[in-house]
Amino acid sequence: MIKENNSDINLFVEAAQGMKAFDIIVLDVKGISSITDCFIICSGRSNRQVTAICEFIKINLKEKGIDPVGIEGVKGGQWALIDYGHVIIHVFLDVAREFYNIEGLWLDAKKTVISDKGGPV
């Protein structure tokens, strides 16, 4: 799926796909960000789906022994952030994602678009 030195990125992407997150993008920000190596940005179609995606990611990765450093915004269902240290996952309600345009802030990052069917586009 993702061809990077951090092969575990696929675990994070697959967790997001597990609850039908869509428009998944992986931004490699190594060397241009001091806070993380990778952002995964995805969307949900409703507040409930955003919350469900976050909960699924958290549970799925915990079963694999991966615990988040921090979680913000899950209950609001507009924009949630799950921080795993080297990977930060942003889960947006689709209209909030368009408004905040996180991808636009990281134009220098290597971008991998994940197809809704599972692989990179």
SEKETOR-695803 format. One record per residue: x, y, z of N, C-alpha, C, O in turn; residue in one letter; residue number from 1. Coordinates in nm, 2 decimals. Example, Ala and Ser with C-alpha at 12.3 -4.5 7.8 and 13.67 -1.06 7.14 Angstrom:
<recs>
+--------+--------+--------+--------+--------+--------+--------+--------+--------+--------+--------+--------+------+------+
!   n_px !   n_py !   n_pz !  ca_px !  ca_py !  ca_pz !   c_px !   c_py !   c_pz !   o_px !   o_py !   o_pz ! resn ! resi !
+--------+--------+--------+--------+--------+--------+--------+--------+--------+--------+--------+--------+------+------+
!   1.32 !  -0.57 !   0.78 !   1.23 !  -0.45 !   0.78 !   1.32 !  -0.33 !   0.78 !   1.42 !  -0.33 !   0.85 !    A !    1 !
!   1.28 !  -0.22 !   0.71 !   1.37 !  -0.11 !   0.71 !   1.29 !   0.00 !   0.79 !   1.34 !   0.11 !   0.80 !    S !    2 !
+--------+--------+--------+--------+--------+--------+--------+--------+--------+--------+--------+--------+------+------+
</recs>
This chain:
<recs>
+--------+--------+--------+--------+--------+--------+--------+--------+--------+--------+--------+--------+------+------+
!   n_px !   n_py !   n_pz !  ca_px !  ca_py !  ca_pz !   c_px !   c_py !   c_pz !   o_px !   o_py !   o_pz ! resn ! resi !
+--------+--------+--------+--------+--------+--------+--------+--------+--------+--------+--------+--------+------+------+
!   0.08 !  -0.12 !   0.00 !   0.00 !   0.00 !   0.00 !   0.09 !   0.12 !   0.00 !   0.10 !   0.19 !  -0.10 !    M !    1 !
!   0.15 !   0.16 !   0.11 !   0.23 !   0.28 !   0.12 !   0.38 !   0.23 !   0.12 !   0.41 !   0.14 !   0.19 !    I !    2 !
!   0.46 !   0.28 !   0.03 !   0.60 !   0.24 !   0.02 !   0.68 !   0.34 !   0.09 !   0.73 !   0.44 !   0.03 !    K !    3 !
!   0.71 !   0.32 !   0.21 !   0.79 !   0.41 !   0.29 !   0.87 !   0.32 !   0.39 !   0.85 !   0.20 !   0.41 !    E !    4 !
!   0.97 !   0.39 !   0.45 !   1.05 !   0.32 !   0.55 !   0.96 !   0.28 !   0.67 !   0.99 !   0.18 !   0.73 !    N !    5 !
!   0.86 !   0.36 !   0.70 !   0.77 !   0.32 !   0.81 !   0.66 !   0.24 !   0.76 !   0.55 !   0.29 !   0.73 !    N !    6 !
!   0.69 !   0.11 !   0.75 !   0.58 !   0.02 !   0.69 !   0.46 !   0.01 !   0.78 !   0.36 !  -0.03 !   0.74 !    S !    7 !
!   0.47 !   0.05 !   0.91 !   0.36 !   0.05 !   1.00 !   0.25 !   0.16 !   0.96 !   0.14 !   0.15 !   1.02 !    D !    8 !
!   0.28 !   0.25 !   0.87 !   0.19 !   0.35 !   0.83 !   0.06 !   0.27 !   0.77 !  -0.05 !   0.32 !   0.79 !    I !    9 !
!   0.08 !   0.16 !   0.71 !  -0.03 !   0.08 !   0.66 !  -0.13 !   0.04 !   0.76 !  -0.25 !   0.04 !   0.74 !    N !   10 !
!  -0.08 !   0.01 !   0.88 !  -0.17 !  -0.02 !   1.00 !  -0.26 !   0.09 !   1.03 !  -0.38 !   0.07 !   1.05 !    L !   11 !
!  -0.21 !   0.21 !   1.02 !  -0.29 !   0.33 !   1.05 !  -0.40 !   0.36 !   0.94 !  -0.51 !   0.39 !   0.97 !    F !   12 !
!  -0.35 !   0.34 !   0.82 !  -0.44 !   0.36 !   0.71 !  -0.55 !   0.26 !   0.71 !  -0.67 !   0.29 !   0.69 !    V !   13 !
!  -0.51 !   0.13 !   0.73 !  -0.61 !   0.02 !   0.73 !  -0.71 !   0.04 !   0.85 !  -0.83 !   0.01 !   0.83 !    E !   14 !
!  -0.67 !   0.09 !   0.96 !  -0.76 !   0.12 !   1.07 !  -0.86 !   0.23 !   1.03 !  -0.98 !   0.21 !   1.06 !    A !   15 !
!  -0.82 !   0.33 !   0.96 !  -0.91 !   0.43 !   0.91 !  -1.01 !   0.38 !   0.81 !  -1.13 !   0.41 !   0.82 !    A !   16 !
!  -0.96 !   0.29 !   0.73 !  -1.05 !   0.23 !   0.63 !  -1.15 !   0.14 !   0.69 !  -1.26 !   0.11 !   0.63 !    Q !   17 !
!  -1.12 !   0.09 !   0.81 !  -1.21 !  -0.01 !   0.87 !  -1.35 !   0.04 !   0.90 !  -1.45 !  -0.04 !   0.92 !    G !   18 !
!  -1.37 !   0.17 !   0.92 !  -1.50 !   0.23 !   0.94 !  -1.54 !   0.32 !   0.82 !  -1.61 !   0.42 !   0.84 !    M !   19 !
!  -1.49 !   0.29 !   0.71 !  -1.53 !   0.36 !   0.58 !  -1.49 !   0.50 !   0.57 !  -1.56 !   0.58 !   0.51 !    K !   20 !
!  -1.38 !   0.54 !   0.64 !  -1.33 !   0.67 !   0.61 !  -1.30 !   0.69 !   0.46 !  -1.26 !   0.59 !   0.40 !    A !   21 !
!  -1.31 !   0.81 !   0.41 !  -1.29 !   0.83 !   0.27 !  -1.20 !   0.94 !   0.25 !  -1.17 !   1.02 !   0.34 !    F !   22 !
!  -1.15 !   0.96 !   0.12 !  -1.06 !   1.06 !   0.08 !  -0.93 !   1.06 !   0.18 !  -0.90 !   1.16 !   0.23 !    D !   23 !
!  -0.88 !   0.94 !   0.19 !  -0.76 !   0.93 !   0.28 !  -0.63 !   0.97 !   0.21 !  -0.61 !   0.93 !   0.09 !    I !   24 !
!  -0.56 !   1.06 !   0.27 !  -0.44 !   1.11 !   0.22 !  -0.33 !   1.09 !   0.33 !  -0.35 !   1.12 !   0.44 !    I !   25 !
!  -0.21 !   1.05 !   0.29 !  -0.10 !   1.04 !   0.37 !   0.00 !   1.15 !   0.33 !   0.05 !   1.15 !   0.22 !    V !   26 !
!   0.04 !   1.23 !   0.43 !   0.14 !   1.33 !   0.40 !   0.27 !   1.30 !   0.48 !   0.27 !   1.29 !   0.60 !    L !   27 !
!   0.38 !   1.28 !   0.41 !   0.51 !   1.25 !   0.47 !   0.57 !   1.39 !   0.50 !   0.61 !   1.46 !   0.41 !    D !   28 !
!   0.58 !   1.43 !   0.63 !   0.63 !   1.56 !   0.66 !   0.77 !   1.55 !   0.73 !   0.81 !   1.64 !   0.80 !    V !   29 !
!   0.83 !   1.43 !   0.72 !   0.97 !   1.42 !   0.78 !   1.06 !   1.52 !   0.72 !   1.06 !   1.54 !   0.59 !    K !   30 !
!   1.13 !   1.59 !   0.80 !   1.22 !   1.69 !   0.75 !   1.16 !   1.83 !   0.74 !   1.23 !   1.93 !   0.72 !    G !   31 !
!   1.03 !   1.84 !   0.73 !   0.96 !   1.97 !   0.72 !   0.87 !   2.00 !   0.84 !   0.82 !   2.11 !   0.85 !    I !   32 !
!   0.86 !   1.90 !   0.93 !   0.78 !   1.92 !   1.06 !   0.86 !   1.87 !   1.17 !   0.93 !   1.77 !   1.17 !    S !   33 !
!   0.86 !   1.94 !   1.28 !   0.93 !   1.90 !   1.40 !   0.84 !   1.82 !   1.50 !   0.88 !   1.77 !   1.60 !    S !   34 !
!   0.71 !   1.81 !   1.46 !   0.61 !   1.75 !   1.55 !   0.58 !   1.60 !   1.52 !   0.54 !   1.53 !   1.61 !    I !   35 !
!   0.60 !   1.56 !   1.39 !   0.56 !   1.43 !   1.35 !   0.63 !   1.39 !   1.22 !   0.69 !   1.48 !   1.16 !    T !   36 !
!   0.62 !   1.27 !   1.18 !   0.68 !   1.22 !   1.05 !   0.57 !   1.22 !   0.95 !   0.60 !   1.23 !   0.83 !    D !   37 !
!   0.45 !   1.20 !   0.99 !   0.34 !   1.17 !   0.90 !   0.20 !   1.21 !   0.95 !   0.17 !   1.19 !   1.06 !    C !   38 !
!   0.13 !   1.27 !   0.86 !  -0.01 !   1.30 !   0.88 !  -0.10 !   1.21 !   0.80 !  -0.07 !   1.19 !   0.68 !    F !   39 !
!  -0.20 !   1.16 !   0.85 !  -0.30 !   1.08 !   0.78 !  -0.43 !   1.17 !   0.79 !  -0.47 !   1.20 !   0.90 !    I !   40 !
!  -0.48 !   1.21 !   0.68 !  -0.60 !   1.29 !   0.68 !  -0.71 !   1.21 !   0.61 !  -0.70 !   1.16 !   0.50 !    I !   41 !
!  -0.83 !   1.21 !   0.68 !  -0.94 !   1.13 !   0.62 !  -1.07 !   1.20 !   0.66 !  -1.08 !   1.29 !   0.74 !    C !   42 !
!  -1.18 !   1.16 !   0.60 !  -1.31 !   1.22 !   0.62 !  -1.42 !   1.12 !   0.65 !  -1.41 !   1.00 !   0.62 !    S !   43 !
!  -1.52 !   1.17 !   0.72 !  -1.64 !   1.10 !   0.75 !  -1.76 !   1.18 !   0.70 !  -1.75 !   1.31 !   0.68 !    G !   44 !
!  -1.87 !   1.12 !   0.67 !  -1.99 !   1.19 !   0.61 !  -2.08 !   1.25 !   0.72 !  -2.17 !   1.33 !   0.68 !    R !   45 !
!  -2.06 !   1.22 !   0.84 !  -2.15 !   1.27 !   0.95 !  -2.07 !   1.28 !   1.08 !  -1.96 !   1.22 !   1.09 !    S !   46 !
!  -2.12 !   1.35 !   1.17 !  -2.05 !   1.36 !   1.31 !  -2.04 !   1.22 !   1.37 !  -1.94 !   1.19 !   1.42 !    N !   47 !
!  -2.14 !   1.14 !   1.36 !  -2.14 !   1.01 !   1.41 !  -2.03 !   0.92 !   1.35 !  -1.96 !   0.85 !   1.41 !    R !   48 !
!  -2.02 !   0.94 !   1.21 !  -1.92 !   0.86 !   1.15 !  -1.78 !   0.90 !   1.18 !  -1.69 !   0.82 !   1.20 !    Q !   49 !
!  -1.76 !   1.03 !   1.20 !  -1.62 !   1.08 !   1.24 !  -1.59 !   1.02 !   1.38 !  -1.48 !   0.97 !   1.40 !    V !   50 !
!  -1.68 !   1.03 !   1.47 !  -1.66 !   0.97 !   1.60 !  -1.64 !   0.82 !   1.59 !  -1.55 !   0.77 !   1.66 !    T !   51 !
!  -1.72 !   0.75 !   1.51 !  -1.70 !   0.60 !   1.50 !  -1.56 !   0.57 !   1.43 !  -1.50 !   0.47 !   1.48 !    A !   52 !
!  -1.52 !   0.65 !   1.34 !  -1.39 !   0.62 !   1.27 !  -1.28 !   0.63 !   1.38 !  -1.19 !   0.55 !   1.39 !    I !   53 !
!  -1.29 !   0.74 !   1.46 !  -1.19 !   0.76 !   1.57 !  -1.19 !   0.65 !   1.67 !  -1.08 !   0.60 !   1.71 !    C !   54 !
!  -1.30 !   0.61 !   1.71 !  -1.31 !   0.50 !   1.81 !  -1.26 !   0.37 !   1.75 !  -1.19 !   0.29 !   1.82 !    E !   55 !
!  -1.29 !   0.34 !   1.63 !  -1.24 !   0.22 !   1.56 !  -1.09 !   0.22 !   1.55 !  -1.03 !   0.12 !   1.58 !    F !   56 !
!  -1.04 !   0.33 !   1.51 !  -0.89 !   0.35 !   1.49 !  -0.82 !   0.32 !   1.63 !  -0.73 !   0.24 !   1.64 !    I !   57 !
!  -0.88 !   0.38 !   1.73 !  -0.82 !   0.37 !   1.87 !  -0.82 !   0.22 !   1.91 !  -0.72 !   0.17 !   1.96 !    K !   58 !
!  -0.94 !   0.15 !   1.90 !  -0.95 !   0.01 !   1.94 !  -0.87 !  -0.08 !   1.85 !  -0.80 !  -0.17 !   1.90 !    I !   59 !
!  -0.87 !  -0.06 !   1.72 !  -0.80 !  -0.15 !   1.63 !  -0.65 !  -0.14 !   1.65 !  -0.59 !  -0.25 !   1.66 !    N !   60 !
!  -0.60 !  -0.02 !   1.67 !  -0.45 !  -0.01 !   1.69 !  -0.41 !  -0.06 !   1.83 !  -0.30 !  -0.11 !   1.85 !    L !   61 !
!  -0.50 !  -0.04 !   1.93 !  -0.47 !  -0.08 !   2.07 !  -0.46 !  -0.24 !   2.07 !  -0.37 !  -0.29 !   2.14 !    K !   62 !
!  -0.54 !  -0.30 !   1.99 !  -0.53 !  -0.45 !   1.98 !  -0.40 !  -0.49 !   1.92 !  -0.36 !  -0.61 !   1.94 !    E !   63 !
!  -0.33 !  -0.40 !   1.85 !  -0.20 !  -0.43 !   1.79 !  -0.09 !  -0.38 !   1.88 !   0.03 !  -0.38 !   1.84 !    K !   64 !
!  -0.12 !  -0.33 !   2.00 !  -0.02 !  -0.28 !   2.09 !   0.02 !  -0.14 !   2.07 !   0.12 !  -0.09 !   2.12 !    G !   65 !
!  -0.06 !  -0.06 !   1.99 !  -0.03 !   0.08 !   1.96 !  -0.13 !   0.17 !   2.03 !  -0.25 !   0.17 !   2.00 !    I !   66 !
!  -0.08 !   0.25 !   2.12 !  -0.16 !   0.34 !   2.20 !  -0.14 !   0.48 !   2.16 !  -0.02 !   0.52 !   2.13 !    D !   67 !
!  -0.24 !   0.57 !   2.16 !  -0.22 !   0.71 !   2.12 !  -0.15 !   0.79 !   2.24 !  -0.17 !   0.75 !   2.35 !    P !   68 !
!  -0.08 !   0.89 !   2.20 !  -0.02 !   0.98 !   2.29 !  -0.13 !   1.08 !   2.34 !  -0.13 !   1.12 !   2.46 !    V !   69 !
!  -0.22 !   1.11 !   2.25 !  -0.33 !   1.20 !   2.28 !  -0.44 !   1.20 !   2.18 !  -0.42 !   1.16 !   2.07 !    G !   70 !
!  -0.56 !   1.24 !   2.22 !  -0.68 !   1.24 !   2.14 !  -0.75 !   1.37 !   2.17 !  -0.78 !   1.40 !   2.28 !    I !   71 !
!  -0.79 !   1.44 !   2.06 !  -0.87 !   1.57 !   2.08 !  -0.99 !   1.57 !   1.98 !  -0.98 !   1.52 !   1.87 !    E !   72 !
!  -1.10 !   1.63 !   2.03 !  -1.21 !   1.66 !   1.94 !  -1.30 !   1.55 !   1.90 !  -1.39 !   1.57 !   1.81 !    G !   73 !
!  -1.29 !   1.43 !   1.95 !  -1.37 !   1.32 !   1.91 !  -1.52 !   1.34 !   1.93 !  -1.60 !   1.31 !   1.84 !    V !   74 !
!  -1.55 !   1.39 !   2.05 !  -1.69 !   1.40 !   2.08 !  -1.76 !   1.51 !   2.00 !  -1.89 !   1.50 !   1.97 !    K !   75 !
!  -1.69 !   1.61 !   1.95 !  -1.75 !   1.71 !   1.87 !  -1.79 !   1.66 !   1.73 !  -1.89 !   1.71 !   1.67 !    G !   76 !
!  -1.71 !   1.57 !   1.68 !  -1.75 !   1.51 !   1.55 !  -1.72 !   1.59 !   1.43 !  -1.77 !   1.56 !   1.32 !    G !   77 !
!  -1.65 !   1.70 !   1.44 !  -1.62 !   1.79 !   1.33 !  -1.48 !   1.77 !   1.28 !  -1.45 !   1.75 !   1.16 !    Q !   78 !
!  -1.38 !   1.77 !   1.38 !  -1.24 !   1.75 !   1.35 !  -1.18 !   1.68 !   1.47 !  -1.17 !   1.75 !   1.57 !    W !   79 !
!  -1.14 !   1.56 !   1.45 !  -1.07 !   1.49 !   1.56 !  -0.93 !   1.46 !   1.52 !  -0.89 !   1.45 !   1.40 !    A !   80 !
!  -0.84 !   1.46 !   1.62 !  -0.70 !   1.44 !   1.60 !  -0.66 !   1.33 !   1.70 !  -0.68 !   1.33 !   1.82 !    L !   81 !
!  -0.59 !   1.23 !   1.64 !  -0.54 !   1.12 !   1.72 !  -0.39 !   1.12 !   1.70 !  -0.34 !   1.10 !   1.59 !    I !   82 !
!  -0.31 !   1.14 !   1.81 !  -0.17 !   1.16 !   1.80 !  -0.10 !   1.03 !   1.85 !  -0.12 !   0.99 !   1.96 !    D !   83 !
!  -0.03 !   0.97 !   1.75 !   0.05 !   0.85 !   1.79 !   0.20 !   0.88 !   1.79 !   0.28 !   0.79 !   1.78 !    Y !   84 !
!   0.24 !   1.01 !   1.80 !   0.38 !   1.05 !   1.80 !   0.43 !   1.07 !   1.66 !   0.43 !   1.18 !   1.60 !    G !   85 !
!   0.48 !   0.96 !   1.60 !   0.53 !   0.97 !   1.46 !   0.42 !   0.98 !   1.35 !   0.45 !   1.01 !   1.24 !    H !   86 !
!   0.30 !   0.95 !   1.39 !   0.18 !   0.96 !   1.30 !   0.07 !   1.03 !   1.37 !   0.04 !   1.00 !   1.49 !    V !   87 !
!   0.02 !   1.13 !   1.31 !  -0.10 !   1.20 !   1.36 !  -0.21 !   1.19 !   1.26 !  -0.20 !   1.22 !   1.14 !    I !   88 !
!  -0.32 !   1.14 !   1.31 !  -0.44 !   1.12 !   1.22 !  -0.54 !   1.23 !   1.25 !  -0.58 !   1.25 !   1.36 !    I !   89 !
!  -0.58 !   1.29 !   1.14 !  -0.69 !   1.39 !   1.14 !  -0.81 !   1.33 !   1.08 !  -0.81 !   1.28 !   0.96 !    H !   90 !
!  -0.92 !   1.33 !   1.15 !  -1.05 !   1.28 !   1.10 !  -1.14 !   1.39 !   1.09 !  -1.18 !   1.45 !   1.20 !    V !   91 !
!  -1.19 !   1.43 !   0.98 !  -1.27 !   1.55 !   0.96 !  -1.41 !   1.51 !   0.91 !  -1.43 !   1.41 !   0.84 !    F !   92 !
!  -1.51 !   1.59 !   0.95 !  -1.64 !   1.59 !   0.88 !  -1.60 !   1.66 !   0.75 !  -1.53 !   1.76 !   0.74 !    L !   93 !
!  -1.65 !   1.61 !   0.64 !  -1.61 !   1.65 !   0.50 !  -1.61 !   1.80 !   0.48 !  -1.52 !   1.86 !   0.42 !    D !   94 !
!  -1.71 !   1.87 !   0.53 !  -1.72 !   2.02 !   0.52 !  -1.61 !   2.09 !   0.60 !  -1.56 !   2.19 !   0.56 !    V !   95 !
!  -1.58 !   2.04 !   0.72 !  -1.48 !   2.10 !   0.80 !  -1.34 !   2.08 !   0.74 !  -1.26 !   2.17 !   0.75 !    A !   96 !
!  -1.32 !   1.96 !   0.68 !  -1.19 !   1.94 !   0.61 !  -1.17 !   2.04 !   0.50 !  -1.06 !   2.09 !   0.48 !    R !   97 !
!  -1.27 !   2.06 !   0.42 !  -1.26 !   2.16 !   0.31 !  -1.23 !   2.30 !   0.37 !  -1.15 !   2.38 !   0.31 !    E !   98 !
!  -1.30 !   2.34 !   0.48 !  -1.28 !   2.47 !   0.54 !  -1.13 !   2.49 !   0.59 !  -1.07 !   2.59 !   0.57 !    F !   99 !
!  -1.08 !   2.39 !   0.67 !  -0.95 !   2.40 !   0.73 !  -0.83 !   2.37 !   0.64 !  -0.72 !   2.42 !   0.66 !    Y !  100 !
!  -0.86 !   2.29 !   0.53 !  -0.76 !   2.27 !   0.43 !  -0.62 !   2.24 !   0.48 !  -0.52 !   2.30 !   0.44 !    N !  101 !
!  -0.61 !   2.14 !   0.56 !  -0.48 !   2.10 !   0.62 !  -0.38 !   2.06 !   0.51 !  -0.26 !   2.09 !   0.52 !    I !  102 !
!  -0.43 !   1.99 !   0.41 !  -0.34 !   1.95 !   0.30 !  -0.27 !   2.08 !   0.24 !  -0.16 !   2.07 !   0.19 !    E !  103 !
!  -0.34 !   2.19 !   0.23 !  -0.29 !   2.31 !   0.17 !  -0.18 !   2.37 !   0.25 !  -0.10 !   2.45 !   0.20 !    G !  104 !
!  -0.18 !   2.34 !   0.38 !  -0.07 !   2.39 !   0.47 !   0.06 !   2.32 !   0.45 !   0.17 !   2.37 !   0.49 !    L !  105 !
!   0.05 !   2.20 !   0.40 !   0.17 !   2.11 !   0.38 !   0.20 !   2.08 !   0.24 !   0.22 !   1.96 !   0.20 !    W !  106 !
!   0.20 !   2.18 !   0.15 !   0.22 !   2.16 !   0.01 !   0.36 !   2.10 !  -0.02 !   0.37 !   2.03 !  -0.13 !    L !  107 !
!   0.46 !   2.12 !   0.06 !   0.59 !   2.06 !   0.04 !   0.60 !   1.91 !   0.08 !   0.70 !   1.85 !   0.05 !    D !  108 !
!   0.50 !   1.86 !   0.14 !   0.50 !   1.72 !   0.19 !   0.48 !   1.63 !   0.07 !   0.41 !   1.66 !  -0.02 !    A !  109 !
!   0.54 !   1.51 !   0.08 !   0.52 !   1.40 !  -0.02 !   0.37 !   1.35 !   0.01 !   0.34 !   1.32 !   0.13 !    K !  110 !
!   0.29 !   1.35 !  -0.09 !   0.15 !   1.32 !  -0.07 !   0.12 !   1.18 !  -0.14 !   0.15 !   1.16 !  -0.25 !    K !  111 !
!   0.05 !   1.09 !  -0.06 !   0.00 !   0.97 !  -0.11 !  -0.15 !   0.96 !  -0.10 !  -0.20 !   0.97 !   0.02 !    T !  112 !
!  -0.22 !   0.95 !  -0.21 !  -0.37 !   0.95 !  -0.20 !  -0.40 !   0.80 !  -0.20 !  -0.36 !   0.72 !  -0.28 !    V !  113 !
!  -0.49 !   0.76 !  -0.10 !  -0.53 !   0.62 !  -0.09 !  -0.67 !   0.61 !  -0.16 !  -0.76 !   0.69 !  -0.12 !    I !  114 !
!  -0.68 !   0.52 !  -0.25 !  -0.81 !   0.50 !  -0.31 !  -0.91 !   0.45 !  -0.21 !  -0.87 !   0.38 !  -0.11 !    S !  115 !
!  -1.04 !   0.48 !  -0.23 !  -1.14 !   0.43 !  -0.14 !  -1.15 !   0.28 !  -0.15 !  -1.22 !   0.22 !  -0.07 !    D !  116 !
!  -1.09 !   0.22 !  -0.25 !  -1.09 !   0.07 !  -0.26 !  -0.97 !   0.01 !  -0.19 !  -0.96 !  -0.11 !  -0.18 !    K !  117 !
!  -0.88 !   0.09 !  -0.13 !  -0.77 !   0.03 !  -0.05 !  -0.63 !   0.06 !  -0.09 !  -0.55 !   0.06 !   0.00 !    G !  118 !
!  -0.60 !   0.09 !  -0.21 !  -0.46 !   0.11 !  -0.24 !  -0.43 !   0.25 !  -0.28 !  -0.52 !   0.33 !  -0.30 !    G !  119 !
!  -0.30 !   0.28 !  -0.30 !  -0.27 !   0.42 !  -0.34 !  -0.32 !   0.44 !  -0.48 !  -0.33 !   0.35 !  -0.56 !    P !  120 !
!  -0.35 !   0.57 !  -0.51 !  -0.40 !   0.61 !  -0.64 !  -0.28 !   0.65 !  -0.73 !  -0.29 !   0.68 !  -0.84 !    V !  121 !
+--------+--------+--------+--------+--------+--------+--------+--------+--------+--------+--------+--------+------+------+
</recs>
